[in-house]
Amino acid sequence: MSIVKDMSLAPSGRRKIGWVRDFMPALGGIEARFEKEKPFAGLRVAVSVHLEAKTANLGYVLSKGGAEVHLTGSNPLSTQDDVAAGLADLGVETFGVHGVSAEEYERLLIETIKFKPHLIVDDGGDLVHLLGGKCADLAENLFGGCEETTTGILRLKAREREGILPCAMMAVNDAKAKHYYDNKYGTGQSVWDAIMHTTNLVVAGKTVVVAGYGWCGKGVAMRASGMGADVIVCEVDPFKALDATMNGFRVMPMDEAARYGDVFVTVTGCKDVITPKHFEVMKNNAILTNAGHFDCEVDVAGLAKMAVRREVRRENIEGFTLSDGRVLNVIGEGRLVNLAAGNGHPAEIMDMSFAVQALALEWLVKHRDGLEKKLYQVPAEIDDQIGRVKLAAMGLSIDTLTPEQEAYLNGWKA
Ligand SMILES: NC(=O)c1ccc[n+]([C@@H]2O[C@H](COP(=O)([O-])OP(=O)(O)OC[C@H]3O[C@@H](n4cnc5c(N)ncnc54)[C@H](O)[C@@H]3O)[C@@H](O)[C@H]2O)c1
């Protein structure tokens, strides 16, 4: 039985799910086929992805494909209670309550996998962590899964090196149809959407420090710059730093950038990126946010220790007053800002990411017998197919290589 905050919120959740479904045509096409072909008939699928409307749509589509779906969130602050209720109302077993403690969050994850899934959809590796560890007894049917994000894939690679993957896993994040759009344009837009509506402040003219110039960081920096901010990039990779310079951004270490920033966005997937030595030199009223998967990029606990006072200043903004009177503002407890204080990526973007999820799961089912406990890349045909469907849905067409051009590109004689 579903565990949600309040089933009376279902009508609002169903409206949100209905809205995004209108803007997810690639997944919609897959749903229509799944409904006929039922590729997941007889299979149990556990999903742990930020529990908001687009994820609910993915869960619903998998259930239309014949799967018994159990779905939970992947961060207690990103779960939307009305969407959880709406999804439960649509007949998908849902286990998610906004803002629960770490212990309760884990209990909900465990509730989600108690039905011993055959397949999982993970976002950041929480399901794999449980099924490959303290809940290994629930993994007896498990034969495959998909991982949504960069941080989760780093962990899967580490597990693969140690030979402790609980099943075959697909690196969904590494598909072109995923990270080129979701990480760059999705994070680029939704991070600013969340920061702007949460703070109700202007971006133009501010100095924005972006830590990490990977796929996500590029999007965040590009959109900040587009809105008139002065962008500083902090990196550890010389080529990413050079790339940022070539794109017109200032590059410097965080130790230096800390003094200049009005708004900070960490998106490295690393830990301890902004720490007490940085808080010491920051401007009064600086705004601190994180968009990386885990809340270990900004040392909020360290800031709390330094603070003489801590208070809620607006919804989702906590102010920490330091002994010299400066206030530093943290949005969404330092958890990924676009989900903890926003609605996540735009529906059209998640359409592509979740189309990859749906087709990658189907691929795992088709190849079930030959699977090994290793990390698989999403087959190029799936990537290509989603790119073409998306272009068509946007009313765009592109050129096609002639046989002569193909031969020219693949040969060496001409
Ligand atoms: N908020 C979202 O909606 C969202 C969406 C997709 C991915 N993510 C998460 O965002 C994080 C980044 O993802 P990505 O796809 O951009 O990864 P990426 O590997 O493309 O980029 C990360 C960048 O951070 C840099 N970096 C690492 N440690 C650093 C440090 N200590 N200081 C400065 N720079 C450092 C790396 O050199 C790299 O260029 C991951 O945790 C990922 O799971 C979040």
The ligand as a Gaussian input file, in Angstrom:
#p B3LYP/6-31G(d) Opt

LIG

0 1
 N       20.665000      19.507000     -10.237000
 C       20.350000      18.665000     -11.205000
 O       19.215000      18.621000     -11.667000
 C       21.396000      17.766000     -11.772000
 C       21.254000      17.245000     -13.079000
 C       22.256000      16.419000     -13.585000
 C       23.366000      16.116000     -12.797000
 N       23.432000      16.617000     -11.515000
 C       24.589000      16.356000     -10.625000
 O       25.478000      17.469000     -10.767000
 C       26.833000      17.056000     -10.522000
 C       27.690000      17.399000     -11.729000
 O       27.229000      16.689000     -12.871000
 P       27.884000      16.915000     -14.322000
 O       27.147000      16.045000     -15.250000
 O       28.036000      18.357000     -14.596000
 O       29.339000      16.270000     -14.049000
 P       30.687000      16.513000     -14.869000
 O       31.587000      15.394000     -14.501000
 O       30.389000      16.790000     -16.300000
 O       31.247000      17.886000     -14.239000
 C       31.727000      18.043000     -12.942000
 C       32.847000      19.088000     -13.017000
 O       33.229000      19.465000     -11.694000
 C       34.637000      19.587000     -11.651000
 N       35.062000      19.391000     -10.268000
 C       35.143000      18.222000      -9.564000
 N       35.539000      18.487000      -8.298000
 C       35.697000      19.823000      -8.199000
 C       36.077000      20.682000      -7.140000
 N       36.364000      20.205000      -5.927000
 N       36.127000      22.016000      -7.385000
 C       35.844000      22.520000      -8.619000
 N       35.464000      21.749000      -9.653000
 C       35.405000      20.408000      -9.458000
 C       35.134000      18.496000     -12.592000
 O       36.454000      18.778000     -13.053000
 C       34.103000      18.554000     -13.709000
 O       34.472000      19.436000     -14.738000
 C       26.726000      15.563000     -10.222000
 O       26.603000      15.394000      -8.827000
 C       25.440000      15.160000     -10.917000
 O       24.902000      13.960000     -10.384000
 C       22.497000      17.454000     -11.009000

